[in-house]
Amino acid sequence: MKAVVLTGLKRMEVRDVPEPTIKKDTDVLLKIEMVGICGSDLHYYETGRIGSQIIEYPFIIGHECAATVKAVGGAVTGVKVGDEAAVDPAVPCHECDQCRQGRENTCHNVRFLGVPGQGGGCLCEYIIMPQECCFPTNGKITFEQGVLCEPLSIGIHSVKQAHMPGRANVAILGVGPIGLSVLLAARSEKAETIYVTDKIDSRLEAAQSVGATWTGNPDRIDVASEILAAEPPGMDAVFECCGQQEALDQAFDILKPGGHLVMIGTPRQDRVSFDVDEFRRKELSVIYIRRQNHCVQPALDLIRSGQVNVDFMITHHFPLEQTKKAFDLVAGYHDGVIKAMISL
């Protein structure tokens, strides 16, 4: 089968690799139809690592995907051959203390698509996944929407973890696909006002088109002062979605006492810092999101019901052979890109 293989920093090749085969009764053979490029994929593409997870080349990345079921193991009942499916890229062990506590997203033995030391990615024609990771879409959503179930599930999980009060005032710092997914999830949970910042004006325009109350570019204005002028008590929750120290500083400035900082972005540096005095005086809570937990089906349901429309995020399509061109486009934030899709 064909696969896109990372062979070095910013180096990719289309290669023929062995096709996977069903080995367990619960295995599902999936024909990949569409893959989305995620920010974490870019980390591996540009730097070869995320923290302690370091690529050994050659390696296949990619984890946002939608597929068609091509074959199933003998014990599979959740999907059948021919079904279209969204894919949860995480395979927990169900045995460790985290899994027993219902925290499969922090499973000690998780295998995740496209993560070094865990599993190869989905930028290839076929993959094997357990049936628990395959969510049939019953022809109700497109493959592109199936791909976007993965970032939307992170948005849903993040909003749940924020413990927002009724009629909450929230801010989202950075509105790439994850920040926009948080915005959609926050709107579905009836957030009262949603303040959004980004350094790319086209993304601010996209956020405004789907319900952001206020948008601001931190390269042109003091976003913290502007937000506090409009909302003097401060924010109930701030979602940091860009992995930048300056955004963390802004979050501490605009949170009200007792507020929640929800960190989702992945910094490229190994450490970040907080203003301890403000942290203490405001009695702030900070949580760092680890992917999502049991939110793929809720994401599917939101899209299928029409409660959220994710289509505006889909800005570019590329064939498998142009995957490197797609990665370079996304890495450079060119041409108004939000989400680039690879068709197989």
SULGIPE-V505704 format. One record per backbone hydrogen bond with DSSP energy under -0.5 kcal/mol. NH is the residue of the N-H (numbers start at 1). CO is the residue of the C=O. E is the energy in kcal/mol with one decimal. If there is no record, write none. Layout:
nh=NH co=CO e=E
nh=NH co=CO e=E
//
This chain:
nh=3 co=15 e=-2.1
nh=4 co=123 e=-3.0
nh=5 co=3 e=-0.6
nh=5 co=13 e=-3.3
nh=6 co=59 e=-3.6
nh=7 co=11 e=-2.1
nh=8 co=11 e=-1.0
nh=10 co=45 e=-2.7
nh=11 co=8 e=-2.1
nh=13 co=5 e=-2.0
nh=15 co=3 e=-3.0
nh=15 co=13 e=-0.6
nh=17 co=1 e=-2.8
nh=17 co=15 e=-0.6
nh=27 co=24 e=-1.7
nh=28 co=129 e=-2.1
nh=29 co=71 e=-2.8
nh=30 co=28 e=-0.6
nh=30 co=127 e=-3.0
nh=31 co=68 e=-3.2
nh=32 co=30 e=-0.8
nh=32 co=125 e=-2.2
nh=33 co=66 e=-2.5
nh=34 co=66 e=-1.7
nh=35 co=342 e=-2.2
nh=36 co=64 e=-2.1
nh=37 co=340 e=-1.9
nh=38 co=36 e=-0.6
nh=42 co=38 e=-1.5
nh=43 co=39 e=-1.6
nh=44 co=40 e=-1.8
nh=45 co=41 e=-2.4
nh=46 co=42 e=-3.1
nh=47 co=43 e=-2.8
nh=48 co=43 e=-0.9
nh=48 co=44 e=-0.9
nh=49 co=43 e=-0.8
nh=50 co=53 e=-2.0
nh=53 co=50 e=-2.2
nh=54 co=52 e=-1.0
nh=55 co=48 e=-2.6
nh=57 co=55 e=-0.6
nh=58 co=6 e=-0.7
nh=59 co=6 e=-1.9
nh=61 co=59 e=-0.5
nh=64 co=36 e=-0.6
nh=65 co=63 e=-0.8
nh=66 co=34 e=-1.9
nh=67 co=85 e=-2.6
nh=68 co=31 e=-2.3
nh=69 co=83 e=-3.1
nh=70 co=29 e=-3.0
nh=71 co=29 e=-1.3
nh=73 co=27 e=-2.6
nh=75 co=25 e=-1.6
nh=76 co=25 e=-0.6
nh=76 co=73 e=-1.5
nh=82 co=69 e=-2.8
nh=83 co=80 e=-2.3
nh=85 co=67 e=-2.9
nh=86 co=135 e=-2.5
nh=87 co=65 e=-1.3
nh=88 co=133 e=-2.6
nh=89 co=87 e=-0.7
nh=91 co=111 e=-2.8
nh=92 co=90 e=-0.6
nh=100 co=96 e=-2.3
nh=101 co=97 e=-1.3
nh=102 co=99 e=-1.8
nh=103 co=98 e=-3.0
nh=106 co=103 e=-1.8
nh=107 co=104 e=-1.5
nh=110 co=107 e=-1.0
nh=111 co=91 e=-2.1
nh=113 co=89 e=-1.8
nh=114 co=120 e=-0.8
nh=115 co=112 e=-1.4
nh=115 co=119 e=-1.2
nh=118 co=115 e=-2.4
nh=119 co=115 e=-1.9
nh=121 co=60 e=-1.7
nh=122 co=62 e=-1.4
nh=123 co=61 e=-1.6
nh=124 co=122 e=-2.3
nh=125 co=2 e=-1.8
nh=127 co=30 e=-1.8
nh=129 co=28 e=-2.1
nh=131 co=26 e=-2.1
nh=133 co=130 e=-2.0
nh=134 co=131 e=-1.7
nh=135 co=86 e=-2.9
nh=135 co=133 e=-0.6
nh=136 co=134 e=-0.7
nh=137 co=84 e=-2.4
nh=138 co=84 e=-0.6
nh=140 co=137 e=-2.5
nh=146 co=142 e=-2.2
nh=147 co=143 e=-2.3
nh=148 co=144 e=-1.9
nh=149 co=145 e=-0.6
nh=149 co=146 e=-0.8
nh=150 co=147 e=-1.5
nh=151 co=147 e=-0.5
nh=152 co=148 e=-2.1
nh=153 co=149 e=-2.2
nh=154 co=150 e=-1.3
nh=155 co=151 e=-2.0
nh=156 co=152 e=-2.5
nh=157 co=153 e=-2.3
nh=158 co=154 e=-2.6
nh=159 co=155 e=-2.2
nh=160 co=156 e=-2.0
nh=161 co=157 e=-2.1
nh=162 co=158 e=-0.8
nh=162 co=159 e=-0.6
nh=163 co=160 e=-1.2
nh=164 co=159 e=-0.6
nh=168 co=165 e=-0.8
nh=170 co=168 e=-0.5
nh=170 co=193 e=-2.6
nh=171 co=237 e=-1.7
nh=172 co=195 e=-3.0
nh=173 co=239 e=-2.8
nh=174 co=172 e=-0.9
nh=174 co=197 e=-2.8
nh=180 co=176 e=-2.8
nh=181 co=177 e=-1.8
nh=182 co=178 e=-2.4
nh=183 co=179 e=-2.2
nh=184 co=180 e=-2.3
nh=185 co=181 e=-2.3
nh=186 co=182 e=-3.1
nh=187 co=183 e=-2.3
nh=188 co=184 e=-1.9
nh=189 co=185 e=-1.1
nh=190 co=187 e=-1.8
nh=191 co=186 e=-2.2
nh=192 co=168 e=-2.0
nh=193 co=168 e=-1.4
nh=195 co=170 e=-2.8
nh=196 co=214 e=-2.3
nh=197 co=172 e=-2.2
nh=198 co=216 e=-1.5
nh=201 co=199 e=-0.6
nh=203 co=200 e=-0.8
nh=204 co=200 e=-1.5
nh=205 co=201 e=-2.4
nh=206 co=202 e=-1.8
nh=207 co=203 e=-2.4
nh=208 co=204 e=-2.3
nh=209 co=205 e=-1.8
nh=210 co=206 e=-0.8
nh=210 co=207 e=-0.8
nh=211 co=208 e=-1.3
nh=212 co=207 e=-2.2
nh=213 co=194 e=-2.0
nh=214 co=194 e=-1.5
nh=216 co=196 e=-1.8
nh=218 co=216 e=-0.6
nh=220 co=217 e=-2.2
nh=221 co=217 e=-1.9
nh=223 co=221 e=-1.3
nh=226 co=222 e=-2.2
nh=227 co=223 e=-2.5
nh=228 co=224 e=-2.4
nh=229 co=225 e=-2.0
nh=230 co=226 e=-1.6
nh=231 co=227 e=-2.2
nh=234 co=231 e=-1.8
nh=235 co=254 e=-3.1
nh=236 co=169 e=-2.5
nh=237 co=169 e=-1.2
nh=238 co=260 e=-2.4
nh=239 co=171 e=-2.9
nh=240 co=238 e=-0.6
nh=240 co=262 e=-2.5
nh=241 co=173 e=-2.5
nh=241 co=239 e=-0.8
nh=248 co=244 e=-1.7
nh=249 co=245 e=-2.3
nh=250 co=246 e=-2.1
nh=251 co=247 e=-2.4
nh=252 co=248 e=-2.0
nh=253 co=249 e=-1.7
nh=254 co=250 e=-2.0
nh=255 co=251 e=-1.4
nh=256 co=235 e=-2.6
nh=258 co=282 e=-2.9
nh=259 co=256 e=-2.2
nh=260 co=236 e=-2.1
nh=261 co=285 e=-3.3
nh=262 co=238 e=-3.3
nh=262 co=260 e=-0.6
nh=263 co=261 e=-0.7
nh=263 co=287 e=-2.8
nh=264 co=240 e=-3.0
nh=265 co=240 e=-2.2
nh=267 co=265 e=-0.7
nh=276 co=274 e=-1.1
nh=279 co=275 e=-2.6
nh=280 co=276 e=-2.6
nh=281 co=277 e=-2.7
nh=282 co=278 e=-2.2
nh=283 co=279 e=-0.6
nh=283 co=280 e=-0.6
nh=284 co=279 e=-1.7
nh=285 co=259 e=-2.3
nh=287 co=261 e=-2.4
nh=289 co=263 e=-3.0
nh=289 co=287 e=-0.6
nh=291 co=289 e=-0.7
nh=299 co=295 e=-1.8
nh=300 co=296 e=-2.5
nh=301 co=297 e=-2.8
nh=302 co=298 e=-2.3
nh=303 co=299 e=-2.1
nh=304 co=300 e=-3.1
nh=305 co=301 e=-2.3
nh=306 co=302 e=-0.6
nh=306 co=303 e=-0.9
nh=307 co=302 e=-1.1
nh=308 co=302 e=-1.5
nh=310 co=308 e=-0.5
nh=313 co=310 e=-1.9
nh=314 co=311 e=-1.5
nh=315 co=313 e=-1.0
nh=315 co=339 e=-1.9
nh=316 co=339 e=-1.5
nh=318 co=341 e=-2.3
nh=320 co=343 e=-1.2
nh=322 co=319 e=-1.8
nh=323 co=320 e=-1.6
nh=326 co=322 e=-2.0
nh=327 co=323 e=-2.5
nh=328 co=324 e=-2.6
nh=329 co=325 e=-2.0
nh=330 co=326 e=-2.4
nh=331 co=327 e=-2.9
nh=332 co=328 e=-1.6
nh=333 co=330 e=-1.2
nh=334 co=329 e=-2.2
nh=337 co=334 e=-2.0
nh=339 co=313 e=-1.5
nh=341 co=316 e=-2.7
nh=342 co=35 e=-3.3
nh=343 co=318 e=-3.0
nh=343 co=341 e=-0.5
nh=344 co=33 e=-1.8
//
